[in-house]
Amino acid sequence: MRVKIAVLDFPGSNCDLDTIHVLNNVINIKADLVWHNYFKESKYDGVILPGGFAFGDYLRAGIIAAHSPAIDEARVMLEDGRPVIGICNGFQILTEAQFLPGALLQNDTLTFICKWVMVKVENNETAFSNKMNIGDILNIPIAHAEGRYYIENLKELEQNNQIVFRYSNENGEYTKDSNPNGSLANIAGVCNLERNCIGFMPHPERASESILSPKGTSHGKNFFYSMVDFIQKRL
Amino acid sequence: MIYSEFIIEVVLENKPAARDPVGETIRRDLLAKKGYDMVSNVRSGQYLRFYLSAENEKKAEEIIEELLNKLRIFNPVTQNFKILKLQKES
């Protein structure tokens, strides 16, 4: 069966076309760019909320989008186990919509940060990491001003194995220097208890072709292959 | 029912446990460097002013509290809110 994924388009999304390009031309699966007002969950096996901005990110990044009808549609997918993925601004929207625990605060540098970092895989049983190995270290860029992950009850998050990715150095150590934005416990991505909803601050769609990577890597592909694999196993 | 106009001011602030790098930077890189070392802490926040009509002051405050919670105008994961001032519009 053919996998069909929706990439939502909010006013201000700007990683939408990159994500569509990678899905269609690198991963070779069908993906539609869908304006948030027209999104109907029944037509898709999974949904990605891409990076960029949404509704000016007024009040807080993601809060206005979190109240949009597209999120009600996505909630149906969330509840029946289809993958719901948020990248960067999409992650902010998913925390504000309470699909995912925690929140994303302003970087501790107080600046927008755009650079390549490394993340280490902590949980490979999710819809966005199941084609990876625990301990894999991935090259991937970040580009955000509000990416400092915060949660009050970190212990519970750890006990439930909901931390999927953490910023690390090349030896896989979680150091202060390898944490670009001051995230609690170097957290770069988390999942829900059911493992079908993942939020991730870095941009796999910008790291899926070796020509775009300073180190010639294409680790971003593994995220999308994971999503496709997760869908195919469900069908 | 006669409705009156009210103004309600709300301040949103990060919870004490959530670091506030804006406040920290103001204190460390501006105040302390310019001799105001008696200031031990600065916390930044967001300020909102709501204009609304309601039956009375109590009702007006209830409406604002409800919408702050229901629409997550403040994020309970990271923020507290404080109603600063409530006044009838003249």
Interface residues (C-beta under 8 A of the other chain):
Chain A: L59 R60 I63 A66 H67 T95 E96 P101 G102 A103 L105 Q106 N107 D108 T109 L110 Y150 I151 E152 G182
Chain B: N14 K15 A17 A18 R19 P21 V22 T25 Q46 L71 R72 I73 N75 V77 T78
